Amino acid sequence: MSQAGDPDLGWETSEQTNLGLSLDLAQKRLHVDVDYFRNNVNGLILDVPQSPSKGIPGNSILKNVGSMYNRGIEFAISGDIVKKKGFYLELIA
């Protein structure tokens, strides 16, 4: 398969931030995790349709035309409900 080239095609770039906090409470029997993430991606490489009259195989060229972002907060809690010799029960949410 052939692909027409684009001399301006470059690498995708990403700017990321990740922050996290972990807590142990109640004599280390309750565990809490909170995470914040942000990821901005620029210059996504996507197929750009071309006119069939150009004679380009597949009628498309790869170009840096897209961008996307992903942001969010993750929260997790877990705990040791019962922790005795010979028996252990854990909660994960």
C-alpha positions as CSV (number, residue, x, y, z in Angstrom):
1,M,0.0,0.0,0.0
2,S,1.3,3.5,-0.8
3,Q,0.6,6.7,1.0
4,A,1.1,10.2,-0.2
5,G,3.4,12.1,2.1
6,D,3.0,15.4,3.9
7,P,6.2,17.3,4.5
8,D,4.5,19.2,7.4
9,L,3.5,16.1,9.3
10,G,4.9,16.2,12.8
11,W,4.7,14.4,16.2
12,E,1.6,14.6,18.3
13,T,2.3,16.6,21.5
14,S,0.8,16.1,25.0
15,E,0.7,18.2,28.1
16,Q,-0.2,16.2,31.2
17,T,-0.9,17.0,34.9
18,N,-1.5,14.2,37.4
19,L,-2.0,14.9,41.1
20,G,-2.9,12.4,43.8
21,L,-3.6,12.2,47.5
22,S,-3.7,9.0,49.6
23,L,-4.9,9.0,53.2
24,D,-5.0,6.3,55.8
25,L,-7.6,7.0,58.5
26,A,-9.0,5.2,61.6
27,Q,-5.7,3.6,62.6
28,K,-4.9,2.7,59.0
29,R,-8.1,0.7,58.6
30,L,-9.8,3.1,56.1
31,H,-7.9,4.1,52.9
32,V,-8.9,7.0,50.7
33,D,-7.3,7.9,47.3
34,V,-8.2,11.0,45.3
35,D,-6.5,11.6,41.9
36,Y,-6.9,14.5,39.4
37,F,-5.7,14.1,35.8
38,R,-5.6,16.4,32.8
39,N,-4.2,15.5,29.4
40,N,-4.2,17.8,26.4
41,V,-3.1,16.3,23.1
42,N,-2.4,18.5,20.1
43,G,-1.5,17.6,16.5
44,L,-3.4,14.3,16.3
45,I,-2.6,12.5,13.2
46,L,-5.7,11.7,11.2
47,D,-6.6,10.8,7.6
48,V,-7.8,13.8,5.6
49,P,-9.9,13.0,2.6
50,Q,-8.6,14.2,-0.8
51,S,-10.2,14.5,-4.1
52,P,-10.1,11.4,-6.2
53,S,-8.8,13.5,-9.1
54,K,-5.5,14.0,-7.3
55,G,-4.7,10.4,-7.9
56,I,-3.6,9.8,-4.3
57,P,-3.8,6.1,-3.2
58,G,-6.7,5.7,-0.8
59,N,-7.9,9.3,-1.5
60,S,-6.5,10.5,1.9
61,I,-3.3,12.0,3.4
62,L,-2.2,11.8,7.0
63,K,-2.1,15.3,8.6
64,N,-1.9,16.9,12.1
65,V,-5.4,18.1,12.2
66,G,-6.9,17.0,15.6
67,S,-6.8,17.8,19.2
68,M,-8.4,16.3,22.3
69,Y,-8.4,16.7,26.0
70,N,-9.1,14.3,28.9
71,R,-9.8,15.5,32.4
72,G,-11.2,14.0,35.5
73,I,-11.1,13.0,39.1
74,E,-10.9,9.5,40.4
75,F,-11.9,8.6,43.9
76,A,-11.4,5.3,45.7
77,I,-12.1,4.1,49.2
78,S,-11.2,0.8,50.8
79,G,-11.2,-0.5,54.3
80,D,-10.4,-3.3,56.6
81,I,-13.8,-4.1,58.1
82,V,-12.7,-7.1,60.2
83,K,-9.0,-7.8,60.8
84,K,-8.5,-10.6,63.3
85,K,-6.1,-13.5,63.6
86,G,-7.1,-16.1,61.1
87,F,-9.9,-13.9,59.5
88,Y,-9.8,-10.9,57.2
89,L,-12.6,-9.0,55.5
90,E,-11.9,-6.0,53.2
91,L,-14.1,-3.4,51.5
92,I,-13.1,-1.9,48.2
93,A,-15.3,0.7,46.5
